[in-house]
Amino acid sequence: MLSTGRMLTLVGVGGVGKTRLAQRIAGELSREFPDGVWFIDLAPLTAGDLLINEVSSTLGCPLPDMEVLTECLEDKSLLVVMDNCEHLLPQCAALAGDLLAIAPGLRMLATSREPLRNAGEQVLEVPPLTVPGDAEPSGEGLLQNEAVRLFEDRASSVVPGFKVDDANFPAVARLCRRLDGIPLAIELAAARVLVLSVQQIVDRLEDRFRLLTTGPTTAPPRQKTLRALLDWSYDLCTPEERVLWERLSVFSGGCGLEAIEYVCSGEEAAWDHVLDVLGRLVGKSIVQRRGQGPAVRFDMLDTIRHYGWDRLVASGHAKDLRLRHRDWCRSLAARAEEEWFGEHQMTWLGRLSQEQANVRAALEFCLSEPGEAWAALEIAAAMWSHRLSWSSPSEGHHWLERGLALEPDAGAVRAKALWVDAWLVLLRGDQEAAKPLLEECRTLATRLGDEAQLAGTIHITGFAALLAGDFDRAFTLLEEALVRRRALGHRGHVFVVLFQLAMTAVLKDDPRSTELCEEVLETAREANAEWSVSYALWVTALGRWRQGALRDAAAMMRDAVRLKLRCNDHLGLAQCVEGLAWILADDKQYEQAAQMLGAAHGVWRSIGTSLSGVGHLAGAHDRCAATLREHLREERFTAAFDRGAQLTPDQAAAFALEERRGRRPEARPPESDMASLLTRREREIAECVAKGLSNKEIADALVISQRTAECHVENILRKLNFTSRSQIVKTWSSRDLDQG
């Protein structure tokens, strides 16, 4: 169907397996799409107006608007899978129609409980599994039936050694028929073999079905059956289990134990009992356990979560749980802001990325519940230090803009939100939009006598002057902001201001630049803040470049690139690749510099900004381009630039880190010295590899993204001159490194 049309929607009842089928199709067709297969899970998305943001972010397109998407997709050949469209049906239908109209090489695969009803849409109903007939033979053909095979597989995971045989086959067949072959229903029923025989499950199920009158009369029979099974499964739970099931439905995208204890304890679910009750729900397959070690999380299938939410709403406690969930998100954001500048910086980046769906849900609640917009401003503003947690600066601005419009109270929360929003729109390259925000913030902070928000206003005003290339004014304002932040004892703020002050000094060739760069690098390294170290290395490399120490500058810039990869920081990566191009040009490596300049252009474009939005770098860029044109001539320069511009951000980073041709490889260090070459996080990664964990399992275990885990592994291989993961396994399993 996908080969004869451009859009296919898989429809069916919840729990029938639409997502698994879509994943299987995408995997089998991956080689047919040169520009990739992209999977977008829309279940955690709470607002339709964020749909284009999510799609743009997933596809690596710069800004969340149709014009930019057109530029990104018009010449691409790719498959986009939009999973769980039913709660955003009008928005998904409109976006799918627009994308298909602008991108002739695009194919779309959607899953939904009902069709999107687009022109040209093909619809494939995903049926339940085949079930045994009344006269189904036993013997050797027992497992030829899909539903029976699934039941045996899931039951044996609960009771090892469970088999469908001649004795229990009639009961299994009746059970599968009664469940209409719905995979989710079969899986839930199979979990009961831990305490019931198959016949007992059938008896209880059939008794329950005779009494059921749930769901609208127009609902398909299978939908009623699934609801009936969930009702039955709910009734088999203890009162405590039912309460926790309902309360867990407030989370979006899963959560950790700490969050469950904070949000879900109280009254019928006492704090000291939550862990035990949670374990019972996991055992009954109501809740799924994901990850290993400190990263263990708990989640529910979407159908089960929605069932719990319906029950919670019916109980009258939904708003109370929403408020507790909001308060947990407020606490999370506040802790992240307080602890971001230090040894846990990378952990916080990973954790906030994991909790993105929960934070979005809390923000949406606050912005739709009268009188709660102040909390949305508080949460979103506290995330200033972790802008990588948003899909882009545009998303952070989206939440703050809505909150500011709804919360007129002129207090400290609004003042802070104003300068944070100004910072985000500046990162988007919109100088004009930042001006009224900063003006209001200064007036409000002065009237309130709030020194922290006044310092924030002065800081971001100085940052705006830096971006505009007004270095003298920027230096004066940032110096004042630094004094104020130090007086307030704000370590993280002090580093950011100090970094921008050093950058200003470097770009204006101020003699204080060397001292400031050294202070920035020392401050970040003393705090063991890897993300901050990457920025300190970048500005220090620029300082060395301006002083003519080109080889040192290039080496430091490449070290910064390696850290940017670990942080998945594409804005920082763009700055590093750009800076490396300038250094290579002055080192007379003109061809490589031209390609590097093109690669930087590609990364800038991928994050929705350009050098026109960060004017403090535009002068150096223009001088570099002029030098390259002079030495290469226009045709060679353009060809090299265009080659670089075609690179993805990851490819641009790989190009920046590539060793110079003809250079002799460094000798491999002795095994006893290897641990000392790696950072603490890299040693943790190496130990995980030695245990045989995949990149995804490493990411779950260490609360980082899978891409970050992959970059760590690549960096370990590079540092130790290894060519394969097997060498890490061998080395880290050796006796010499047991203590390392």
Residue pairs with C-beta under 8 A, 6 or more apart in sequence:
1 8
1 122
1 124
2 8
2 25
2 29
2 79
2 107
2 109
4 122
5 120
5 121
5 122
6 100
6 106
6 107
6 108
6 120
7 96
7 100
7 107
7 108
7 109
7 110
7 116
7 118
7 120
7 121
7 122
8 108
8 109
8 110
8 121
8 122
8 123
8 124
9 85
9 109
9 110
9 111
9 112
9 115
9 116
9 121
9 122
9 123
9 124
10 18
10 21
10 22
10 109
10 110
10 111
10 112
10 124
10 126
11 18
11 111
11 112
11 113
11 114
11 115
11 123
11 124
11 125
11 126
12 18
12 113
12 125
12 126
12 127
13 113
13 182
13 220
13 222
13 223
13 226
14 113
14 184
14 223
14 226
14 302
14 303
14 306
15 182
15 183
15 184
15 185
15 226
15 301
15 303
16 126
16 127
16 128
16 182
16 183
16 184
16 222
17 126
17 183
17 184
18 83
18 111
18 112
18 126
19 83
19 84
19 111
21 111
21 126
22 39
22 81
22 83
22 109
22 111
23 39
23 81
25 109
26 37
26 39
26 79
26 81
26 109
27 37
29 37
29 79
30 36
30 37
30 79
32 79
33 77
33 78
33 79
33 107
34 77
34 78
35 76
35 77
35 78
35 105
36 78
36 79
37 78
37 79
37 80
37 81
38 58
38 59
38 78
38 79
38 80
38 81
39 58
39 81
39 83
40 54
40 55
40 58
40 80
40 81
40 82
40 83
41 83
41 84
42 51
42 54
42 82
42 83
42 84
42 85
42 87
42 88
42 92
43 83
43 84
43 87
43 302
44 252
44 253
44 356
44 357
44 360
44 361
45 51
45 54
45 88
45 357
45 360
46 252
46 360
46 361
46 364
47 360
47 364
48 88
48 90
48 91
49 91
49 398
50 360
50 395
50 398
51 88
51 91
51 92
51 95
52 64
52 65
52 66
52 69
52 95
53 64
53 391
53 392
53 394
53 395
53 398
54 391
55 61
55 64
55 69
55 80
55 82
55 95
55 99
56 62
56 63
56 64
56 65
56 68
56 69
56 72
56 391
56 392
57 64
57 391
57 392
57 395
59 69
59 72
59 73
59 80
60 72
60 606
60 648
60 649
61 68
61 69
61 71
61 72
61 73
61 606
61 608
62 68
62 72
62 605
62 606
62 607
62 608
62 609
63 392
63 394
63 608
64 392
64 394
66 98
66 102
68 608
69 99
69 102
70 102
70 103
73 99
73 102
73 103
73 105
73 106
74 102
74 103
74 104
75 105
76 103
76 105
76 106
77 105
77 106
78 105
78 106
78 107
79 106
79 107
79 108
79 109
80 99
80 106
80 107
80 108
80 109
81 108
81 109
81 110
81 111
82 92
82 96
82 108
82 109
82 110
82 111
83 110
83 111
84 111
84 112
84 302
85 92
85 110
85 111
85 112
85 116
86 112
86 113
86 114
89 112
89 114
89 116
92 110
92 112
92 116
93 116
93 117
93 118
96 108
96 110
96 116
96 118
97 118
97 119
99 106
99 108
100 106
100 108
100 118
100 120
110 116
115 121
115 123
127 181
128 147
128 180
128 181
128 182
128 183
128 222
129 145
129 146
129 147
129 150
129 176
129 181
129 182
129 183
129 186
130 145
130 146
130 147
130 181
131 145
131 146
131 147
131 173
131 176
131 177
131 180
131 181
132 145
132 147
132 148
132 169
132 172
132 173
132 176
132 177
136 145
136 173
138 166
138 169
138 170
139 166
142 148
142 164
142 165
142 166
142 169
143 149
143 152
143 164
145 173
145 176
146 181
147 176
147 179
147 181
147 186
148 164
148 169
148 172
148 173
148 176
150 183
150 186
150 187
150 190
151 164
151 172
151 175
151 176
151 186
151 189
151 190
152 162
152 163
152 164
152 172
154 186
154 187
154 190
154 191
155 162
155 190
155 193
156 162
156 163
158 190
158 191
158 193
158 194
159 193
159 194
162 193
164 172
168 197
168 198
168 199
171 197
171 198
171 199
171 201
171 202
172 198
174 202
175 186
175 189
175 198
175 201
175 202
175 205
176 186
178 202
178 205
178 206
178 209
178 225
179 185
179 186
179 189
179 205
179 225
179 229
180 221
180 222
180 225
182 222
182 225
182 226
182 229
184 226
184 301
184 303
184 304
185 225
185 226
185 229
187 285
188 229
188 230
188 233
188 285
188 286
189 201
189 205
189 229
190 285
191 283
191 284
191 285
192 201
192 236
192 284
193 201
194 283
196 204
204 232
204 236
205 229
205 232
208 228
208 231
208 232
208 235
209 225
209 228
209 232
212 224
212 228
212 231
214 224
214 227
214 228
214 231
215 223
215 224
215 227
219 227
226 303
227 307
230 303
230 304
230 307
233 284
233 286
234 242
234 245
234 307
234 311
236 284
237 245
237 281
237 284
237 286
238 277
238 280
239 268
240 268
240 269
240 273
240 277
241 277
241 280
241 281
241 284
241 286
242 311
243 267
243 268
243 269
244 260
244 264
244 269
244 274
244 277
244 278
244 281
245 281
245 286
245 287
245 304
245 308
245 311
246 308
246 309
246 311
246 312
246 315
246 317
247 263
247 264
247 269
247 308
247 312
247 321
248 255
248 260
248 264
248 281
248 287
248 298
248 300
248 305
248 308
249 300
249 305
249 306
249 307
249 308
249 309
249 311
249 312
250 263
250 309
250 312
250 318
250 321
250 322
250 324
250 325
250 361
251 259
251 260
251 263
251 299
251 325
251 358
251 361
252 357
252 358
252 360
252 361
253 299
253 354
253 355
253 356
253 357
253 358
254 290
254 297
254 298
254 299
254 354
254 357
255 263
255 297
255 298
255 299
255 355
255 358
256 296
256 297
256 298
257 275
257 278
257 296
257 298
259 328
259 358
260 274
260 278
260 298
261 271
261 274
261 275
262 324
262 328
262 331
263 321
263 324
263 325
263 328
264 274
264 321
265 271
265 274
269 277
278 287
278 298
281 287
282 288
282 289
282 298
286 300
286 304
287 298
287 299
287 300
288 298
288 299
288 300
288 301
289 296
289 297
289 298
290 296
290 297
290 298
290 299
290 700
291 297
291 700
291 701
292 693
292 697
292 700
292 701
293 700
293 701
293 702
294 701
294 702
294 703
295 699
295 700
295 701
295 702
295 703
297 354
297 700
300 308
309 318
312 318
312 321
319 369
322 365
322 369
325 358
325 361
325 362
325 365
326 362
326 365
326 366
326 372
326 375
326 379
328 362
329 355
329 358
329 359
329 362
329 363
329 379
330 362
330 375
330 378
330 379
330 382
332 352
332 355
332 359
333 359
333 378
333 379
333 382
333 383
334 382
336 348
336 351
336 352
336 382
336 383
336 385
336 386
337 382
337 383
337 384
337 385
337 386
337 492
339 348
340 348
340 385
340 386
340 492
340 529
341 385
341 491
341 492
341 495
341 527
341 529
341 532
342 527
342 528
342 529
343 527
343 528
343 529
343 680
345 527
345 529
345 530
345 531
345 532
346 530
346 531
346 566
346 567
346 681
346 704
346 708
347 702
347 703
347 704
348 386
349 386
349 388
349 389
349 531
349 567
349 704
350 699
350 702
350 703
350 704
350 705
350 708
351 703
352 359
352 383
352 386
352 389
353 388
353 389
353 705
354 703
356 389
356 390
359 379
359 383
359 389
362 375
362 376
362 379
363 376
363 379
363 380
363 399
363 403
365 372
366 372
366 373
366 375
366 376
366 379
366 403
367 373
367 376
367 399
367 402
367 403
367 406
373 402
373 403
373 406
373 407
374 403
374 407
374 409
374 411
374 413
376 399
376 402
376 403
376 406
376 407
377 400
377 403
377 404
377 407
377 413
377 414
377 416
377 417
378 413
380 396
380 399
380 400
380 403
380 417
380 420
381 400
381 413
381 416
381 417
381 420
383 389
383 390
383 396
384 420
384 423
384 424
385 492
387 393
387 396
387 424
387 427
388 567
388 568
388 569
390 396
392 607
392 608
393 424
393 425
393 427
393 428
393 608
394 424
394 428
394 608
396 420
396 421
396 424
397 421
397 424
397 425
397 428
400 417
400 420
400 421
400 424
401 421
403 417
404 414
404 417
404 418
404 421
407 413
407 414
410 444
410 447
410 448
411 448
412 448
412 450
412 452
412 453
414 444
415 441
415 444
415 445
415 448
415 450
415 453
415 456
415 457
416 452
416 453
416 456
418 437
418 438
418 440
418 441
418 444
418 457
419 437
419 438
419 441
419 453
419 456
419 457
419 459
419 460
420 456
421 437
422 434
422 437
422 438
422 441
422 460
422 464
423 434
423 460
423 463
425 433
425 434
425 437
426 434
426 460
426 463
426 464
426 467
427 571
427 609
428 608
428 609
428 613
429 609
429 610
429 612
429 613
429 614
430 613
431 464
431 467
431 468
434 460
434 464
435 464
438 457
438 460
438 461
438 464
441 453
441 456
441 457
442 454
442 457
442 461
444 450
444 453
445 453
445 454
445 456
445 457
446 454
451 484
451 487
451 488
452 488
452 490
454 484
455 481
455 484
455 485
455 488
455 490
455 493
456 493
458 477
458 480
458 481
458 484
459 477
459 478
459 481
459 485
459 493
459 496
459 497
459 500
461 477
462 473
462 474
462 475
462 476
462 477
462 478
462 480
462 481
462 497
462 500
463 474
463 478
463 500
465 471
465 473
465 474
465 477
466 474
466 478
466 500
466 503
466 504
466 616
467 613
467 614
467 615
467 616
468 615
468 616
469 615
469 616
469 618
469 619
471 504
471 507
471 508
471 616
472 508
474 500
474 504
475 501
475 504
475 505
475 508
475 510
478 497
478 500
478 501
478 504
479 501
481 497
482 494
482 497
482 498
482 501
485 493
485 494
485 497
486 494
491 527
494 523
495 520
495 523
495 524
495 527
495 529
495 532
498 516
498 519
498 520
498 523
499 520
499 532
499 535
499 536
499 539
501 516
502 513
502 516
502 517
502 519
502 520
502 539
502 540
502 543
503 539
503 542
503 616
504 510
504 616
505 512
505 513
505 516
505 517
506 513
506 517
506 539
506 542
506 543
506 546
507 542
507 616
507 619
507 620
509 546
513 543
513 546
514 543
514 547
517 536
517 539
517 540
517 543
518 540
520 535
520 536
520 539
520 540
521 533
521 536
521 537
521 540
523 532
523 536
524 532
524 533
524 535
524 536
525 533
525 536
528 680
530 563
530 566
530 567
530 679
530 681
531 563
531 567
531 569
533 563
534 560
534 563
534 564
534 567
534 569
534 572
534 576
535 560
535 572
537 556
537 557
537 559
537 560
537 563
538 556
538 557
538 560
538 572
538 575
538 576
538 579
540 556
541 552
541 553
541 554
541 556
541 557
541 560
541 579
541 583
542 553
542 579
544 550
544 552
544 553
544 556
545 553
545 579
545 582
545 583
545 586
550 583
550 586
550 587
551 587
553 583
554 580
554 583
554 584
554 587
557 576
557 579
557 580
557 583
557 656
558 580
558 656
558 657
560 572
560 576
561 573
561 576
561 577
561 580
561 653
561 656
561 657
562 657
562 715
562 718
564 570
564 572
564 573
564 576
564 653
565 573
565 650
565 653
565 711
565 714
565 715
566 681
566 708
566 711
566 712
566 715
567 708
568 705
568 707
568 708
568 711
570 603
570 606
570 607
570 649
571 607
571 609
573 603
573 649
573 652
573 653
574 600
574 603
574 604
574 607
575 617
576 656
577 596
577 599
577 600
577 603
577 652
577 653
577 656
578 597
578 600
578 604
578 611
578 617
578 621
580 596
580 656
581 593
581 594
581 596
581 597
581 599
581 600
581 624
582 593
582 620
582 621
582 624
584 590
584 592
584 593
584 596
585 593
585 597
585 624
585 627
585 628
586 627
587 593
588 631
590 627
590 628
590 631
590 632
591 632
591 636
591 640
593 624
593 628
594 628
594 632
594 636
594 637
594 640
594 641
594 644
595 640
595 641
595 643
595 644
595 655
596 644
596 655
596 656
597 621
597 624
597 625
597 628
597 641
597 644
598 640
598 641
598 642
598 643
598 644
598 645
598 646
598 647
599 644
599 645
599 647
599 651
599 652
599 655
599 656
600 644
600 652
601 610
601 641
601 644
601 645
602 644
602 645
602 646
602 647
602 648
602 649
602 652
603 649
603 652
604 610
604 611
605 645
606 648
606 649
611 617
611 618
611 621
612 618
625 637
628 637
629 637
632 640
644 652
644 655
647 655
657 718
659 665
665 721
666 721
667 721
668 720
668 721
668 722
669 677
669 720
669 721
671 731
671 734
671 736
671 737
672 736
672 737
674 720
674 731
674 737
674 740
675 683
675 737
675 740
676 740
677 719
677 720
678 686
678 716
678 719
678 720
681 702
681 712
682 712
682 715
682 716
682 719
683 740
684 702
685 698
685 702
685 709
685 712
685 713
685 716
686 716
686 728
686 731
686 732
687 732
688 697
688 698
688 701
688 702
689 698
689 713
689 716
689 725
689 728
689 729
689 732
690 728
690 729
690 731
690 732
690 733
692 729
693 701
695 706
695 709
695 710
695 713
696 706
696 709
698 704
698 709
698 712
698 713
699 705
699 706
699 708
699 709
702 709
704 712
713 725
713 728
716 722
716 728
717 723
717 724
717 725
717 727
717 728
720 727
720 728
720 731
722 728
722 731
731 737
